[in-house]
Structure formats: C-alpha cells, structure tokens
C-alpha cells in the first residue's frame, strides 16, 4: 500500500482513543502505532494496528519511537486515570499539568531533537472546552493552554479539537447520570445546575478526528465541538431522566458547591471517588463554546437526546 501513512496515537487505549481508532480503521489506509507503557501479550489481529512501547513522560522513549517508525501523523489524546480528580500525591502523571501539558511538551521536544518535524504532516490534539485561556484559574484550562502552545509554536501543521463533555458507552461520566436516573430516588446535581454544556457523543467526535486526517480544511485550525442547543446541567438531568424512565419522574436536587468541595477534600483520597475540590470546579465551570456548528468536517452532530438513544448507555 504505497499511499499508506503512519499514525502515532498517544492515548489510543483510552475512551476517546479506542473510538477514534475504530473510526480510522474504516478508512483502511493508515497504519496506527499505539503508544503504550506495556506491550500487550497478544498482538492486534488487525495488521494496520501495532503497539509500540513508550511513555509520554519519557522523552527518550518518544525519541526511540520517532526514530524507528516513519511517523507522518500524531494524535495526542492522553488523559490521566481518574480524570477529572487530580491526585498529585500519587505522582505528576495524575494531574493535568503533569501529564497532559508536560507530556505534550515532551512530545514536541522529542520531535525537535530527532529532527522529525519535516516528516510530520499533522498533529491532532484533543484539547477541551475552555482551553486557550492562559490566565484561567482552572488547572484543566491552564494545562490545555500549555499543550496547545507547545504544538502551535512548533510550526508543524496542527488540528486542535476542543470538545465539550464527551459521553458514550464506556465513559466515566454520563454513565453515572444514567445510574442516578435508574436507581436513586432523586437526581443529585453539583452546584445550582446552571453550568453550560454541549455534550458530544464520542462516536461523533471519533468521526471528526478521522475526518481531520482527510481534510485540508482542518489544518492549522482550532475547532470547538459540541451539540446544539447549549444546555445547562439541570436540563441535561431532565433529558437523562426522560431517556431512562420515559418521563422526568424524580426530583432534581442541587447540592451547594461549597459543601461538595468540602466533601471532595476528604473523598479525593478514595481511589473510586469522582469528587475533589478541583473536580467540583471542573464540573461547574461557566465556559461557553463559541462558533459551534451542527456539522463539522462532514460529521453531523447528534443532539443529546439522539446521542443517548444511539450510544448504548440507556
């Protein structure tokens, strides 16, 4: 396959990464090298997918991959385990700055030191809503800003995608909302429920990632991604209740932010906890995405109602 191009995928084992790889496979024209700390015992049955050993926090391992594989495209979607609850006492790789920002800076340094910039045609970076604000008080947006800047400053063609709340089968967020709707006598919300959000189905995002590989329009663009219309968290709760139970049949109970942050101060030390003071801030951020479109790179974005019905979450 003479026209085959090689992709280095960082974060390919994650929620977004798995879905993106499945979508890219449909194109049948890209060899995907998935960076992993430990090579699986069983190789991929697909000859167009290969696992390569490396760590985004280890520059030498990144340099080795770049020197031994002819990489044309890089997709960076690494996220730390337990996101959005940062646990710096476990190591820097459990924080936004320590993994996302520092890891992306490592990647760009590795590209520079191996003189591979001229061979790389595009870097696709999975950023997030609210990124690009250097003076933000949120560690999430600060780290994403650092990562975006490292990529843009490299002068390599880039596509930066800033999705809103990503949901789908296997996620760690909307699936909890579905469980609330099914089993709790009430639907709990953090804060007053006014935080704006544009939930995006992971399969829509995966298609946009795949289509970014095929579109010159995507080059050197920063693209906000989310469903329309904009919703607030209380409206999301009502939609989930309607989707699960056929009606909004349970009270939606707001929980004050200060109280939830206090609980999070202690709960963050539990490995399974979705709460910490910073995650409460993350879940209640007042960030509105601008210039959203119903169709992005030939992908029609599903509404939350439609996405839920297709996602397998219900």
Beta strands, then each sheet from edge to edge (+ up, - down):
strand 1: 5-10
strand 2: 30-36
strand 3: 49-53
strand 4: 73-76
strand 5: 122-126
strand 6: 158-163
strand 7: 166-167
strand 8: 186-190
strand 9: 196-197
strand 10: 200-201
strand 11: 221-225
strand 12: 231-232
strand 13: 251-255
strand 14: 295-296
strand 15: 299-300
sheet 1: 3+ 2+ 1+ 4+ 5+ 6+ 11+
sheet 2: 7+ 10+
sheet 3: 8+ 13+
sheet 4: 9+ 12-
sheet 5: 14+ 15-
end
